[in-house]
């Protein structure tokens, strides 16, 4: 699936099923080097990938009788990116 971004006329972005194309999350300082709001990292992205695939990222699974979280419970999905 391809989506036109609107930022650049005619530009296309390939998007996996379940993702919203061309989204900006948070805010940076004037130089783009300082995060002013909504800092995200790999933990947030992993939850987002699972959610887009229809997997409950807050779920658990069992390994050798031990209950383990599907993803790091300190993070959550980036809801603005999930279609």
C-alpha positions, -999 to +999 in steps of 0.1 A: +000+000+000+013+035-008+001+068+006+008+104-006+024+123+022+012+158+013+045+173+025+061+167-009+037+166-039+038+132-055+059+116-028+049+082-017+056+062+015+052+025+017+032+017+048+026-017+065-010-026+071-021-010+103+001+021+102-007+057+095+016+074+070+036+106+075+030+114+111+050+137+134+050+129+171+061+154+197+081+186+193+118+194+191+138+226+198+147+251+170+177+230+159+160+197+161+185+183+185+165+187+218+132+168+224+107+193+240+077+170+242+067+134+236+100+116+235+097+080+222+122+052+219+125+016+209+102+004+237+074+025+224+080+014+188+080-023+198+045-019+215+034+000+183+045-027+160+027-054+180-004-033+182-004-027+144-002-065+139-032-071+161-012-085+191-020-072+226+013-057+236+004-057+272-002-095+272+021-122+286+034-155+274+048-185+293+084-198+290+093-229+310+065-221+334+075-185+339+050-157+329+069-131+309+055-098+295+050-096+257+068-062+257+084-040+284+055-028+306+073+006+312+063+016+277+031+018+256+021+020+219+023+053+200-015+054+193-012+082+166+008+058+144-017+029+145-044+030+118 
